[in-house]
Each structure stands twice: as structure tokens, then as C-alpha cells.
Amino acid sequence: MKEKTSRLFFIDAMRAWAILMMLQGHFIDGLLDPIFRNPENPIYTIWLYFRGITAPVFFTVSGFIFTYLLIRVPQKGLENPRIRKGIRRGLQLLLIGYLLRLNLFGLFKGEIYGGFYLVDVLHCIGLSILSIIGLYLITVNKKRFVFPLTLVYITVLLFLFEPLYKQYSFGFLPEGLANYFTKANGSVFTILPWLGYTTIGATLALLFKRFNGVKYLYPIAIGLATLIGYGLVFHSSSLFINLYETTGITLFKMVQSNNYLFIRLGDVFLVFAIFMVFRSLLKHPIILKIGSSTLTIYVIHFIILYGSFTGLGLYKFFHHDLSPVFAVSGSILFMIACTYLSLQYVKHEVEIKSNIGSALLQLKVQGTVLQRKTFTLAKEVGIRVRPLLLRVIRVVRNNN
């Protein structure tokens, strides 16, 4: 009997875990008093390490899910309906990313604050989706191995050359565009190197789709993920040192000196292995709903924590001000609140969008009516004022 794997529940669970880790990570990092950030404290050190895993997992899972849906349909190339949906999704994420950094008070004053142009998670994921679509279309008519091999090459090259391109400020580009490539102006994430995690996620999706339904898929996948993850975490640094000593290429030494990308990639593989081991326990509807509502949760958390649109968020009032007790307990409440509000929105999404659509339509109708009334009033005023103006003009001419 082949094991049914058409729906990969462990991926939904990973996405749910990643978004909840992100919520508590942002809350504690933004509100915990710096005096308690002691690297010698094992609890803080463990928390900090796991917080560092969140973004790589989130990017990898995003690439996995999009690519898995992309290749699941029988249509190829531009006929694939997921192409149009993916382009729309990528552009939507870019738009939402900018909207969340918009300040209405600044707009009222005719200003757009510099923070609007900074790049964050949504920008990078949106651009990564568009990049995967481009690579898919370029390689779709080539041999089957070209697409996954291209994705792997991109990941390796982005991670390997990170010590070189991170030194550039990309000052020759407009600042809003340069922010996609450098953190010099304050961007939290950049497309380089984070695209590398989405491309490796896309590669994993291709492998799962290729071997979907194979009886021993999960035992093999768990073993390989554990082996690769362990190797990257504990042995990749020594590998680069050996490569440097053998070849004399300085780049390998530079990678080893700050080998966070390959180590975090190893963490991602280990997280994949853990979630695959416990996949049968991760099918609860709440977990799946959270996993499918990550965008809504992200938007809600950004508004509450960072004060999107108004600047009035928890970050403004409690920035680096909480003790560990209040930070931890607050993060739990924060996760519950964001998740609850998100699930409520999803539950009533159709009704909410319908009400918003009706309100916008009503505004449009009222605007049209107001425009007509204004035009009619202006016309009537013009008719009445015109004779008076003509008289004034005659008087002026006669006096001259």
C-alpha cells in the first residue's frame, strides 16, 4: 500500500509553528528590557537560537508550499493557472508589505516617512515567489532535472558569496530599490540571501511531488533530512576551513567566520525531520487553520505591535521596557490575541469583504452624486454671476 501524501499536513504545522515563533520573537525582542539580554543566561541563549531558526523555516516553507501548488496541476508553462495566481500573490505581498509601513499622519502632512521604503519579510517572500515563477517558465521545456538543479545552484551561490555582496551599499540604486539588497538603510530582510531559503524550499517541494505516494517516502526523507541537517549544523564550518586550507581561496575562510546561513539551513532540515516524525499528530483543525492564515496573522501582529498606519502600537509604548515575566506572559497573550483575531477574520472574511465592498460602492455613489450636485451648483452660480460680471466689465471699460 502506498502512503497517502496528497496533503502534506506537516508543512501546514511547520508554517503554524513558524508564525507563532515569529509572534513571540518579535514581541520579546521588541519589548524586553536590554538589561535582561544576558548571553550567559542559558534560557536567553536557547530562546535567541530558536528565534534565529524562525525566519529560515518561514522562507523555506513559503517556497515549498508555493512550488508544490505550482507543479501539482497538469498544465505546463503559461497555461498553468498557478502562474497567474502566483503573480497576483507576489504583487499582493509586495503591496501589503508597503502598506503596513505606511503612516497616515505623515500622509496628512504630505510626507512619506523613510520607513515606508524599508524591506521586510513580505517584500522578500513576494519577490521570491515571482522569482520562482520566472525560473519555472525558463526551465519548463527543458529536462526535468534542470529546474531543481537551478534552484539548488541559486541557494548555494547566494549563501556562498554572501560575505562579498553584503559589503556593498548598492548606492548606485535609488534607496527604495537598494533596500532590497542591503541592510545599510535599515531593511530587516533583503532578497539576498533570503531568496536562497525559498529556492531550497522549492527544491524540496519538487522532490516530494516527484516521490509522492512512495511507500517509504517519509522514513527516507526523515533520514536524509536528519543527516543533511546534522552535517550542515555541526560540520559545514570545518568543511569550509578544509576547503580554504586546500585551495587557498579566501572566500571559504570568510564564509566560515560567519557561517550562519548554512548552519541555519541545517536547522531547517532538522525541523523538517522533526515535523515529519510527528506528522500523524499534527492534523488538528486549529493547527491547519493557523497554518493557512499566516498572512492575516502577520498583518494583525504588525498593526498591534508596530502600529501600522498610525504608529500607535505596543512598540511605541513599551519598547525595551518589560521584565522577563511580563515579556513572556505578554508574548503568550499576544500570540493568542493575534491568532484569535485572524481566525475570526477568516471565519467572517466573505461577510467582511462584502461589507467593505458595499461601503466603497456607497462612497462611490455618494461621490458621483456630490460631483453632479457640485457641477449643477457651479453651473447655476455661473448663470447668475455672469450678468453681474459683464456689468462690472462694462463699468470698468467706460471709466477707462
Secondary structure, DSSP 8 states (H G I E B T S, - for coil): -----SS-HHHHHHHHHHHHHHHHHHHHHHHB-GGG--TT-HHHHHHHHHHHHHHHHHHHHHHHHHHHHHHHSS--GGG-HHHHHHHHHHHHHHHHHHHTT-BHHHHHTT---GGGG---HHHHHHHHHHHHHHHHHHHTTS-TTHHHHHHHHHHHHHHHTHHHHTT---TTS-HHHHTTT-STT--S--HHHHHHHHHHHHHHHHHHHHTTT-TTHHHHHHHHHHHHHHHHHHHHHHHHHHHHHHH--HHHHHHHHT-HHHHHHHHHHHHHHHHHHTGGG---HHHHHHHTTHHHHHHHHHHHHH-TBTS-SHHHHHTT-B-HHHHHHHHHHHHHHHHHHHHHHHHTHHHHHHHHHHHHHHHHHHHHHHHHHHHHHHHHHHHHHHHHHHHHHHHHHHH-
